[in-house]
Amino acid sequence: MQTHHPHPSALHLVCGKIASGKSTLTQHLARRTHTVLISEDAWLSGLYTDEIRTVSDYVRRSGQLRSVLGPHVESLLRTGLSVVLDFPANTVGNRRWMKDIIDRSGADHQLHFLDVPDELCKQRLRARNAEGSHAFAPTDAEFDEITRHFVAPVTEEGFRVVRYESSLAEEGG
């Protein structure tokens, strides 16, 4: 249960396909006072630089990271800090992990859903890959493989959803 703090904590989550603008949005959200950004890509690339070559490598390493960071995120929220979690809330299982953090910490939350068409995401992904500006550079085929697992959030999951359409998430991320 969250104790009273002068700055009530909130957990900000992001849902969107690769290059939909999640990281760009999380960087913007993290500019708020008393807010910390935790980026899955930064942690995975820092800890497992040469170990993530396939989607199954990512799933395994991401699961390990979530198991360690979950209690840490709960702790930050209980202290009154808000957390912007730049982890993809793209599957029911990932969102269940995030919902458990919310329930255990007692924090408020928002699930930011970037609803961007596949072709626009692929265009952004190709541009990002050409720039070399991201720790990971998935191909179109990997985009398609990962996107097959994407499930948009539904009301029954119990999240407070803020929806963004492609015109509001122009930069990609």
ABEGO torsion letter per residue (X at the ends): XBBBBABBBBBBBBBEBBGAGAAAAAAAAAABBGBBBBBAAAAAAAAAAAABABAAAAAAAAAAAAAAAAAAAAAAAAAGBBBBBBBBBABAAAAAAAAAAAAAAGBBBBBBBBBBBAAAAAAAAAAAAAAGABABBBBAAAAAAAAAABBBBBAAAGBBBBBBBAAABAAEX
